[in-house]
Amino acid sequence: MDSLCLTGQGRGRLEHSSGRHVFNYESLWEPQKRQWSLALGLPLIGQELIRFHYGAEGKRPKVSGGFAKRLRKERVNQSTNGLLARFYEKLSEWLVINTERKIPNRFSGWNLSLDDGNLVATAKIDSQHLFELKAFAWDQHYERMTLSLLERLPVNRRQSILRLEMFVSACNLE
């Protein structure tokens, strides 16, 4: 987990059923403020921000910024907006896990594994959906991270509902 690049810059891609965005990004992880911010440079749109504030224990995480509003508008289906909120909650849990360097007892259902040096973290959202984080291509830090909201399908298959891929070009691990 020490090799995840939460403060850095690079290029990214967000895919969901309603569309796709490619962007340049800068990210800033501030564990003392309990927040992770992404500034996204979107072609033809300009810069938009999405901030994940994972407050104190027992508090619901807050997501703010223009890009968060854009995602809500694009995800007009009420059930998928509820899933988006739960995806944000699991992402906030992951940020707490990364801060504390362990899985707190209050977070049940997390699985962490290393597969050929690649980090895989999954958590059940509900009976049909999973949060998944994969980090690939380790050198001094992971050079690619993928955050996904997955739907379970029959015969052990999964379908991506939302996928955020980040390709790191510069990292400040601190």
Secondary structure, DSSP 8 states (H G I E B T S, - for coil): -TT---SEEEEEEEEETTEEEEEEEEEEEETTTTEEEEEEEETTTEEEEEEEE--STTS--EEESHHHHHHHHH--SHHHHHHHHHHHHHHHHHHHHHHHTS--TT--SEEEEEETTEEEEEEESSSSEEEEEEEEEESSSEEEEEEEEEEEETTTEEEEEEEEEEEEEEE---
